[in-house]
Each structure stands twice: as C-alpha cells, then as structure tokens.
Amino acid sequence: MDMKTKGPAQRVHASHVVEAELAHLEWATRQPVDRTLSPDYWQRRVLAVRCRFELTPQQGQRVEVILKRIEAILHRLDNRVG
C-alpha cells in the first residue's frame, strides 16, 4: 500500500471506546471549571471524538449536548470577564 496516498481519514467503529469517552466527557464537563483543563480543552476532546469515530445517532446527540454544555460554560466565563 502506498503510504503517500492521501484520502479522507478513516473513522473508527469502536462503540465501547466511544461510550467510555462520552461517559468521561459527560462527567468532566459537569465538574467545576479547572484552570489546567479548561472548557476549551474539553471542547477539543469532544470534537476529536466526533471526528475520529463513527457515531450512532444517540452518540451524536450526546456529543451535541456536551458541546452545548461547554458553550454555556464558555459564555458564562466570557460574561464574568467582560
């Protein structure tokens, strides 16, 4: 196989890994904001799951809920600063 050939990245079908990631991300995004692991960090983690894995419709909905939660946190932090 030619390793130089570029194409779309393959998405992984690993439901058990996705479930573990989503459970962790759901838990983590409900915790108080931490300077070390900022909402931006968690947002990148969620987006990585969405891009890397082939999600079921239910998993996709969970991802959207987590992203909305993070957006709300970021909005609150912006209002506190401004």
PDB file as gemmi writes it, atoms N, CA and C in Angstrom:
CRYST1    1.000    1.000    1.000  90.00  90.00  90.00 P 1                      
ATOM      1  N   MET A   1       0.843  -1.179   0.000  1.00  0.00           N  
ATOM      2  CA  MET A   1       0.000   0.000   0.000  1.00  0.00           C  
ATOM      3  C   MET A   1       0.886   1.240   0.000  1.00  0.00           C  
ATOM      4  N   ASP A   2       0.544   2.192  -0.798  1.00  0.00           N  
ATOM      5  CA  ASP A   2       1.291   3.433  -0.910  1.00  0.00           C  
ATOM      6  C   ASP A   2       0.915   4.361   0.244  1.00  0.00           C  
ATOM      7  N   MET A   3       1.853   4.596   1.144  1.00  0.00           N  
ATOM      8  CA  MET A   3       1.590   5.411   2.329  1.00  0.00           C  
ATOM      9  C   MET A   3       1.487   6.901   1.985  1.00  0.00           C  
ATOM     10  N   LYS A   4       1.934   7.286   0.788  1.00  0.00           N  
ATOM     11  CA  LYS A   4       1.877   8.693   0.404  1.00  0.00           C  
ATOM     12  C   LYS A   4       0.512   9.093  -0.134  1.00  0.00           C  
ATOM     13  N   THR A   5      -0.314   8.106  -0.474  1.00  0.00           N  
ATOM     14  CA  THR A   5      -1.640   8.403  -0.995  1.00  0.00           C  
ATOM     15  C   THR A   5      -2.477   9.021   0.115  1.00  0.00           C  
ATOM     16  N   LYS A   6      -3.003  10.177  -0.171  1.00  0.00           N  
ATOM     17  CA  LYS A   6      -3.828  10.852   0.837  1.00  0.00           C  
ATOM     18  C   LYS A   6      -5.281  10.737   0.450  1.00  0.00           C  
ATOM     19  N   GLY A   7      -6.095  10.501   1.421  1.00  0.00           N  
ATOM     20  CA  GLY A   7      -7.522  10.420   1.221  1.00  0.00           C  
ATOM     21  C   GLY A   7      -8.207  10.820   2.504  1.00  0.00           C  
ATOM     22  N   PRO A   8      -9.518  10.672   2.540  1.00  0.00           N  
ATOM     23  CA  PRO A   8     -10.225  11.020   3.769  1.00  0.00           C  
ATOM     24  C   PRO A   8      -9.798  10.100   4.906  1.00  0.00           C  
ATOM     25  N   ALA A   9      -9.699  10.662   6.085  1.00  0.00           N  
ATOM     26  CA  ALA A   9      -9.329   9.868   7.252  1.00  0.00           C  
ATOM     27  C   ALA A   9     -10.414   8.843   7.531  1.00  0.00           C  
ATOM     28  N   GLN A  10      -9.976   7.660   7.911  1.00  0.00           N  
ATOM     29  CA  GLN A  10     -10.952   6.632   8.244  1.00  0.00           C  
ATOM     30  C   GLN A  10     -11.467   6.864   9.650  1.00  0.00           C  
ATOM     31  N   ARG A  11     -12.751   6.653   9.821  1.00  0.00           N  
ATOM     32  CA  ARG A  11     -13.365   6.793  11.135  1.00  0.00           C  
ATOM     33  C   ARG A  11     -13.507   5.408  11.732  1.00  0.00           C  
ATOM     34  N   VAL A  12     -13.279   5.311  13.008  1.00  0.00           N  
ATOM     35  CA  VAL A  12     -13.243   4.042  13.713  1.00  0.00           C  
ATOM     36  C   VAL A  12     -14.641   3.651  14.177  1.00  0.00           C  
ATOM     37  N   HIS A  13     -14.948   2.365  14.035  1.00  0.00           N  
ATOM     38  CA  HIS A  13     -16.190   1.805  14.571  1.00  0.00           C  
ATOM     39  C   HIS A  13     -15.825   1.077  15.863  1.00  0.00           C  
ATOM     40  N   ALA A  14     -15.861   1.757  16.967  1.00  0.00           N  
ATOM     41  CA  ALA A  14     -15.497   1.161  18.251  1.00  0.00           C  
ATOM     42  C   ALA A  14     -16.456   1.701  19.299  1.00  0.00           C  
ATOM     43  N   SER A  15     -17.635   1.149  19.310  1.00  0.00           N  
ATOM     44  CA  SER A  15     -18.698   1.667  20.166  1.00  0.00           C  
ATOM     45  C   SER A  15     -18.304   1.684  21.641  1.00  0.00           C  
ATOM     46  N   HIS A  16     -17.604   0.648  22.089  1.00  0.00           N  
ATOM     47  CA  HIS A  16     -17.229   0.592  23.503  1.00  0.00           C  
ATOM     48  C   HIS A  16     -16.252   1.714  23.870  1.00  0.00           C  
ATOM     49  N   VAL A  17     -15.373   2.079  22.944  1.00  0.00           N  
ATOM     50  CA  VAL A  17     -14.442   3.176  23.194  1.00  0.00           C  
ATOM     51  C   VAL A  17     -15.207   4.502  23.221  1.00  0.00           C  
ATOM     52  N   VAL A  18     -16.120   4.676  22.279  1.00  0.00           N  
ATOM     53  CA  VAL A  18     -16.931   5.898  22.224  1.00  0.00           C  
ATOM     54  C   VAL A  18     -17.748   6.038  23.502  1.00  0.00           C  
ATOM     55  N   GLU A  19     -18.365   4.956  23.942  1.00  0.00           N  
ATOM     56  CA  GLU A  19     -19.177   5.012  25.163  1.00  0.00           C  
ATOM     57  C   GLU A  19     -18.335   5.431  26.362  1.00  0.00           C  
ATOM     58  N   ALA A  20     -17.135   4.875  26.475  1.00  0.00           N  
ATOM     59  CA  ALA A  20     -16.253   5.240  27.585  1.00  0.00           C  
ATOM     60  C   ALA A  20     -15.845   6.711  27.495  1.00  0.00           C  
ATOM     61  N   GLU A  21     -15.503   7.165  26.292  1.00  0.00           N  
ATOM     62  CA  GLU A  21     -15.132   8.568  26.088  1.00  0.00           C  
ATOM     63  C   GLU A  21     -16.291   9.498  26.435  1.00  0.00           C  
ATOM     64  N   LEU A  22     -17.479   9.174  25.935  1.00  0.00           N  
ATOM     65  CA  LEU A  22     -18.635  10.037  26.188  1.00  0.00           C  
ATOM     66  C   LEU A  22     -18.987  10.073  27.666  1.00  0.00           C  
ATOM     67  N   ALA A  23     -18.926   8.933  28.335  1.00  0.00           N  
ATOM     68  CA  ALA A  23     -19.215   8.906  29.773  1.00  0.00           C  
ATOM     69  C   ALA A  23     -18.227   9.800  30.523  1.00  0.00           C  
ATOM     70  N   HIS A  24     -16.963   9.709  30.163  1.00  0.00           N  
ATOM     71  CA  HIS A  24     -15.947  10.538  30.812  1.00  0.00           C  
ATOM     72  C   HIS A  24     -16.171  12.023  30.513  1.00  0.00           C  
ATOM     73  N   LEU A  25     -16.458  12.338  29.263  1.00  0.00           N  
ATOM     74  CA  LEU A  25     -16.670  13.735  28.876  1.00  0.00           C  
ATOM     75  C   LEU A  25     -17.931  14.310  29.517  1.00  0.00           C  
ATOM     76  N   GLU A  26     -18.981  13.506  29.620  1.00  0.00           N  
ATOM     77  CA  GLU A  26     -20.201  13.963  30.303  1.00  0.00           C  
ATOM     78  C   GLU A  26     -19.888  14.281  31.761  1.00  0.00           C  
ATOM     79  N   TRP A  27     -19.134  13.406  32.406  1.00  0.00           N  
ATOM     80  CA  TRP A  27     -18.765  13.620  33.800  1.00  0.00           C  
ATOM     81  C   TRP A  27     -17.879  14.864  33.931  1.00  0.00           C  
ATOM     82  N   ALA A  28     -16.841  14.934  33.101  1.00  0.00           N  
ATOM     83  CA  ALA A  28     -15.853  16.007  33.213  1.00  0.00           C  
ATOM     84  C   ALA A  28     -16.467  17.382  32.980  1.00  0.00           C  
ATOM     85  N   THR A  29     -17.410  17.471  32.053  1.00  0.00           N  
ATOM     86  CA  THR A  29     -17.989  18.782  31.741  1.00  0.00           C  
ATOM     87  C   THR A  29     -19.037  19.212  32.760  1.00  0.00           C  
ATOM     88  N   ARG A  30     -19.317  18.375  33.720  1.00  0.00           N  
ATOM     89  CA  ARG A  30     -20.225  18.751  34.820  1.00  0.00           C  
ATOM     90  C   ARG A  30     -19.450  19.182  36.068  1.00  0.00           C  
ATOM     91  N   GLN A  31     -18.125  19.071  36.022  1.00  0.00           N  
ATOM     92  CA  GLN A  31     -17.289  19.431  37.160  1.00  0.00           C  
ATOM     93  C   GLN A  31     -16.999  20.930  37.139  1.00  0.00           C  
ATOM     94  N   PRO A  32     -16.606  21.473  38.299  1.00  0.00           N  
ATOM     95  CA  PRO A  32     -16.235  22.896  38.322  1.00  0.00           C  
ATOM     96  C   PRO A  32     -15.093  23.167  37.338  1.00  0.00           C  
ATOM     97  N   VAL A  33     -15.063  24.372  36.805  1.00  0.00           N  
ATOM     98  CA  VAL A  33     -14.036  24.751  35.829  1.00  0.00           C  
ATOM     99  C   VAL A  33     -12.671  24.720  36.504  1.00  0.00           C  
ATOM    100  N   ASP A  34     -11.720  24.130  35.804  1.00  0.00           N  
ATOM    101  CA  ASP A  34     -10.355  23.969  36.290  1.00  0.00           C  
ATOM    102  C   ASP A  34      -9.425  24.729  35.344  1.00  0.00           C  
ATOM    103  N   ARG A  35      -8.485  25.464  35.896  1.00  0.00           N  
ATOM    104  CA  ARG A  35      -7.558  26.222  35.043  1.00  0.00           C  
ATOM    105  C   ARG A  35      -6.689  25.302  34.193  1.00  0.00           C  
ATOM    106  N   THR A  36      -6.353  24.137  34.718  1.00  0.00           N  
ATOM    107  CA  THR A  36      -5.497  23.204  33.983  1.00  0.00           C  
ATOM    108  C   THR A  36      -6.230  22.612  32.795  1.00  0.00           C  
ATOM    109  N   LEU A  37      -7.454  22.177  33.011  1.00  0.00           N  
ATOM    110  CA  LEU A  37      -8.262  21.555  31.959  1.00  0.00           C  
ATOM    111  C   LEU A  37      -9.456  22.469  31.685  1.00  0.00           C  
ATOM    112  N   SER A  38      -9.232  23.435  30.852  1.00  0.00           N  
ATOM    113  CA  SER A  38     -10.224  24.471  30.573  1.00  0.00           C  
ATOM    114  C   SER A  38     -11.366  23.941  29.712  1.00  0.00           C  
ATOM    115  N   PRO A  39     -12.463  24.688  29.629  1.00  0.00           N  
ATOM    116  CA  PRO A  39     -13.556  24.299  28.728  1.00  0.00           C  
ATOM    117  C   PRO A  39     -13.085  24.141  27.280  1.00  0.00           C  
ATOM    118  N   ASP A  40     -12.117  24.948  26.871  1.00  0.00           N  
ATOM    119  CA  ASP A  40     -11.577  24.808  25.509  1.00  0.00           C  
ATOM    120  C   ASP A  40     -10.937  23.436  25.308  1.00  0.00           C  
ATOM    121  N   TYR A  41     -10.242  22.975  26.338  1.00  0.00           N  
ATOM    122  CA  TYR A  41      -9.637  21.640  26.268  1.00  0.00           C  
ATOM    123  C   TYR A  41     -10.715  20.587  26.076  1.00  0.00           C  
ATOM    124  N   TRP A  42     -11.775  20.645  26.879  1.00  0.00           N  
ATOM    125  CA  TRP A  42     -12.841  19.644  26.790  1.00  0.00           C  
ATOM    126  C   TRP A  42     -13.571  19.746  25.460  1.00  0.00           C  
ATOM    127  N   GLN A  43     -13.721  20.945  24.956  1.00  0.00           N  
ATOM    128  CA  GLN A  43     -14.355  21.116  23.650  1.00  0.00           C  
ATOM    129  C   GLN A  43     -13.527  20.421  22.563  1.00  0.00           C  
ATOM    130  N   ARG A  44     -12.203  20.585  22.620  1.00  0.00           N  
ATOM    131  CA  ARG A  44     -11.341  19.897  21.647  1.00  0.00           C  
ATOM    132  C   ARG A  44     -11.456  18.384  21.774  1.00  0.00           C  
ATOM    133  N   ARG A  45     -11.547  17.898  23.007  1.00  0.00           N  
ATOM    134  CA  ARG A  45     -11.689  16.446  23.216  1.00  0.00           C  
ATOM    135  C   ARG A  45     -12.988  15.926  22.609  1.00  0.00           C  
ATOM    136  N   VAL A  46     -14.082  16.656  22.827  1.00  0.00           N  
ATOM    137  CA  VAL A  46     -15.383  16.237  22.280  1.00  0.00           C  
ATOM    138  C   VAL A  46     -15.349  16.267  20.754  1.00  0.00           C  
ATOM    139  N   LEU A  47     -14.802  17.322  20.197  1.00  0.00           N  
ATOM    140  CA  LEU A  47     -14.717  17.421  18.738  1.00  0.00           C  
ATOM    141  C   LEU A  47     -13.844  16.312  18.157  1.00  0.00           C  
ATOM    142  N   ALA A  48     -12.812  15.911  18.872  1.00  0.00           N  
ATOM    143  CA  ALA A  48     -11.960  14.808  18.412  1.00  0.00           C  
ATOM    144  C   ALA A  48     -12.744  13.504  18.365  1.00  0.00           C  
ATOM    145  N   VAL A  49     -13.590  13.269  19.362  1.00  0.00           N  
ATOM    146  CA  VAL A  49     -14.427  12.060  19.356  1.00  0.00           C  
ATOM    147  C   VAL A  49     -15.370  12.102  18.162  1.00  0.00           C  
ATOM    148  N   ARG A  50     -15.981  13.252  17.931  1.00  0.00           N  
ATOM    149  CA  ARG A  50     -16.924  13.382  16.821  1.00  0.00           C  
ATOM    150  C   ARG A  50     -16.235  13.133  15.473  1.00  0.00           C  
ATOM    151  N   CYS A  51     -15.012  13.601  15.339  1.00  0.00           N  
ATOM    152  CA  CYS A  51     -14.294  13.444  14.059  1.00  0.00           C  
ATOM    153  C   CYS A  51     -13.669  12.061  13.892  1.00  0.00           C  
ATOM    154  N   ARG A  52     -13.226  11.488  14.975  1.00  0.00           N  
ATOM    155  CA  ARG A  52     -12.448  10.249  14.909  1.00  0.00           C  
ATOM    156  C   ARG A  52     -13.299   8.994  14.799  1.00  0.00           C  
ATOM    157  N   PHE A  53     -14.491   9.027  15.375  1.00  0.00           N  
ATOM    158  CA  PHE A  53     -15.310   7.826  15.461  1.00  0.00           C  
ATOM    159  C   PHE A  53     -16.579   7.942  14.628  1.00  0.00           C  
ATOM    160  N   GLU A  54     -17.052   6.811  14.179  1.00  0.00           N  
ATOM    161  CA  GLU A  54     -18.352   6.709  13.509  1.00  0.00           C  
ATOM    162  C   GLU A  54     -19.387   6.590  14.627  1.00  0.00           C  
ATOM    163  N   LEU A  55     -20.168   7.629  14.836  1.00  0.00           N  
ATOM    164  CA  LEU A  55     -21.101   7.673  15.960  1.00  0.00           C  
ATOM    165  C   LEU A  55     -22.483   7.191  15.550  1.00  0.00           C  
ATOM    166  N   THR A  56     -23.166   6.571  16.511  1.00  0.00           N  
ATOM    167  CA  THR A  56     -24.573   6.242  16.308  1.00  0.00           C  
ATOM    168  C   THR A  56     -25.364   7.543  16.457  1.00  0.00           C  
ATOM    169  N   PRO A  57     -26.616   7.573  16.027  1.00  0.00           N  
ATOM    170  CA  PRO A  57     -27.418   8.793  16.221  1.00  0.00           C  
ATOM    171  C   PRO A  57     -27.497   9.208  17.695  1.00  0.00           C  
ATOM    172  N   GLN A  58     -27.638   8.245  18.587  1.00  0.00           N  
ATOM    173  CA  GLN A  58     -27.713   8.564  20.018  1.00  0.00           C  
ATOM    174  C   GLN A  58     -26.394   9.148  20.522  1.00  0.00           C  
ATOM    175  N   GLN A  59     -25.284   8.591  20.065  1.00  0.00           N  
ATOM    176  CA  GLN A  59     -23.987   9.120  20.474  1.00  0.00           C  
ATOM    177  C   GLN A  59     -23.794  10.532  19.926  1.00  0.00           C  
ATOM    178  N   GLY A  60     -24.245  10.752  18.706  1.00  0.00           N  
ATOM    179  CA  GLY A  60     -24.169  12.090  18.123  1.00  0.00           C  
ATOM    180  C   GLY A  60     -24.965  13.100  18.932  1.00  0.00           C  
ATOM    181  N   GLN A  61     -26.130  12.685  19.423  1.00  0.00           N  
ATOM    182  CA  GLN A  61     -26.946  13.569  20.262  1.00  0.00           C  
ATOM    183  C   GLN A  61     -26.232  13.873  21.571  1.00  0.00           C  
ATOM    184  N   ARG A  62     -25.594  12.860  22.149  1.00  0.00           N  
ATOM    185  CA  ARG A  62     -24.852  13.072  23.398  1.00  0.00           C  
ATOM    186  C   ARG A  62     -23.709  14.058  23.178  1.00  0.00           C  
ATOM    187  N   VAL A  63     -23.020  13.934  22.050  1.00  0.00           N  
ATOM    188  CA  VAL A  63     -21.940  14.859  21.718  1.00  0.00           C  
ATOM    189  C   VAL A  63     -22.486  16.280  21.632  1.00  0.00           C  
ATOM    190  N   GLU A  64     -23.621  16.458  20.973  1.00  0.00           N  
ATOM    191  CA  GLU A  64     -24.204  17.795  20.839  1.00  0.00           C  
ATOM    192  C   GLU A  64     -24.593  18.373  22.197  1.00  0.00           C  
ATOM    193  N   VAL A  65     -25.126  17.553  23.087  1.00  0.00           N  
ATOM    194  CA  VAL A  65     -25.485  18.018  24.434  1.00  0.00           C  
ATOM    195  C   VAL A  65     -24.232  18.467  25.187  1.00  0.00           C  
ATOM    196  N   ILE A  66     -23.167  17.686  25.090  1.00  0.00           N  
ATOM    197  CA  ILE A  66     -21.918  18.048  25.764  1.00  0.00           C  
ATOM    198  C   ILE A  66     -21.375  19.356  25.195  1.00  0.00           C  
ATOM    199  N   LEU A  67     -21.393  19.491  23.874  1.00  0.00           N  
ATOM    200  CA  LEU A  67     -20.896  20.723  23.257  1.00  0.00           C  
ATOM    201  C   LEU A  67     -21.720  21.934  23.683  1.00  0.00           C  
ATOM    202  N   LYS A  68     -23.029  21.775  23.793  1.00  0.00           N  
ATOM    203  CA  LYS A  68     -23.881  22.882  24.260  1.00  0.00           C  
ATOM    204  C   LYS A  68     -23.553  23.246  25.703  1.00  0.00           C  
ATOM    205  N   ARG A  69     -23.286  22.241  26.530  1.00  0.00           N  
ATOM    206  CA  ARG A  69     -22.916  22.490  27.928  1.00  0.00           C  
ATOM    207  C   ARG A  69     -21.609  23.289  27.976  1.00  0.00           C  
ATOM    208  N   ILE A  70     -20.644  22.899  27.171  1.00  0.00           N  
ATOM    209  CA  ILE A  70     -19.360  23.607  27.143  1.00  0.00           C  
ATOM    210  C   ILE A  70     -19.550  25.033  26.639  1.00  0.00           C  
ATOM    211  N   GLU A  71     -20.364  25.209  25.604  1.00  0.00           N  
ATOM    212  CA  GLU A  71     -20.635  26.558  25.087  1.00  0.00           C  
ATOM    213  C   GLU A  71     -21.259  27.432  26.172  1.00  0.00           C  
ATOM    214  N   ALA A  72     -22.160  26.874  26.965  1.00  0.00           N  
ATOM    215  CA  ALA A  72     -22.785  27.632  28.052  1.00  0.00           C  
ATOM    216  C   ALA A  72     -21.739  28.032  29.094  1.00  0.00           C  
ATOM    217  N   ILE A  73     -20.829  27.130  29.396  1.00  0.00           N  
ATOM    218  CA  ILE A  73     -19.756  27.435  30.349  1.00  0.00           C  
ATOM    219  C   ILE A  73     -18.877  28.554  29.801  1.00  0.00           C  
ATOM    220  N   LEU A  74     -18.488  28.441  28.538  1.00  0.00           N  
ATOM    221  CA  LEU A  74     -17.655  29.475  27.919  1.00  0.00           C  
ATOM    222  C   LEU A  74     -18.369  30.826  27.913  1.00  0.00           C  
ATOM    223  N   HIS A  75     -19.664  30.817  27.647  1.00  0.00           N  
ATOM    224  CA  HIS A  75     -20.451  32.055  27.645  1.00  0.00           C  
ATOM    225  C   HIS A  75     -20.465  32.682  29.042  1.00  0.00           C  
ATOM    226  N   ARG A  76     -20.681  31.855  30.072  1.00  0.00           N  
ATOM    227  CA  ARG A  76     -20.672  32.369  31.447  1.00  0.00           C  
ATOM    228  C   ARG A  76     -19.312  32.961  31.799  1.00  0.00           C  
ATOM    229  N   LEU A  77     -18.235  32.277  31.392  1.00  0.00           N  
ATOM    230  CA  LEU A  77     -16.894  32.777  31.687  1.00  0.00           C  
ATOM    231  C   LEU A  77     -16.626  34.093  30.963  1.00  0.00           C  
ATOM    232  N   ASP A  78     -17.073  34.200  29.723  1.00  0.00           N  
ATOM    233  CA  ASP A  78     -16.904  35.449  28.968  1.00  0.00           C  
ATOM    234  C   ASP A  78     -17.645  36.594  29.639  1.00  0.00           C  
ATOM    235  N   ASN A  79     -18.843  36.330  30.141  1.00  0.00           N  
ATOM    236  CA  ASN A  79     -19.635  37.372  30.806  1.00  0.00           C  
ATOM    237  C   ASN A  79     -19.000  37.792  32.120  1.00  0.00           C  
ATOM    238  N   ARG A  80     -18.339  36.865  32.774  1.00  0.00           N  
ATOM    239  CA  ARG A  80     -17.689  37.169  34.040  1.00  0.00           C  
ATOM    240  C   ARG A  80     -16.470  38.070  33.826  1.00  0.00           C  
ATOM    241  N   VAL A  81     -15.770  37.841  32.729  1.00  0.00           N  
ATOM    242  CA  VAL A  81     -14.566  38.616  32.422  1.00  0.00           C  
ATOM    243  C   VAL A  81     -14.927  39.998  31.901  1.00  0.00           C  
ATOM    244  N   GLY A  82     -15.926  40.056  30.999  1.00  0.00           N  
ATOM    245  CA  GLY A  82     -16.269  41.310  30.324  1.00  0.00           C  
ATOM    246  C   GLY A  82     -17.107  42.242  31.084  1.00  0.00           C  
TER     247      GLY A  82                                                      
END                                                                             
